[in-house]
Amino acid sequence: MVNIRKSPAQDVYDHYFMLSQKLGYDTYDYLPPDKVKYPFVVISGVEDNKITQKQN
């Protein structure tokens, strides 16, 4: 079995997505259709902006 490690940004995203669901909100990773009732939560993409710096 291969152990694939998630990025820290993905860990944060997953944590808040699950927390929103546990609090009882309809939670989406995209903007839902117009027929979805308020309140709902949209948690969109994960951005991992790593800057590689040259070490001297």
C-alpha positions in Angstrom: 0.0 0.0 0.0 1.3 3.4 -1.0 1.1 6.2 1.6 0.3 9.5 -0.1 0.7 12.5 2.1 -1.7 15.5 1.6 -0.3 19.0 1.5 -0.8 21.2 4.6 -3.2 23.3 2.5 -5.3 20.3 1.6 -5.4 19.3 5.3 -6.8 22.7 6.2 -9.3 22.6 3.4 -10.5 19.2 4.5 -10.8 20.2 8.1 -12.9 23.3 7.5 -15.1 21.4 4.9 -15.9 18.7 7.5 -16.4 21.2 10.3 -18.9 23.1 8.2 -20.8 19.9 7.5 -20.7 18.9 11.2 -22.2 22.3 12.0 -25.2 21.4 9.8 -24.5 23.6 6.8 -25.0 22.4 3.2 -21.3 22.6 2.1 -20.1 22.7 -1.5 -16.8 23.0 -3.3 -18.5 24.9 -6.1 -21.3 27.4 -6.3 -24.5 25.4 -6.1 -27.5 25.8 -8.4 -30.1 28.5 -7.7 -32.6 26.1 -6.2 -30.3 25.5 -3.1 -31.8 27.1 0.0 -29.8 29.5 2.2 -27.7 29.3 4.3 -25.1 27.3 2.6 -21.3 27.3 2.6 -18.9 27.3 -0.4 -15.3 26.4 0.2 -13.5 26.6 -3.1 -10.1 25.5 -4.3 -6.9 25.0 -2.4 -4.0 27.2 -3.5 -0.5 26.0 -2.5 1.9 28.9 -3.3 5.2 27.4 -2.4 8.1 29.6 -3.2 11.4 27.8 -3.9 14.4 29.8 -2.8 17.9 29.1 -3.8 20.1 28.2 -0.9 23.6 29.7 -1.0 
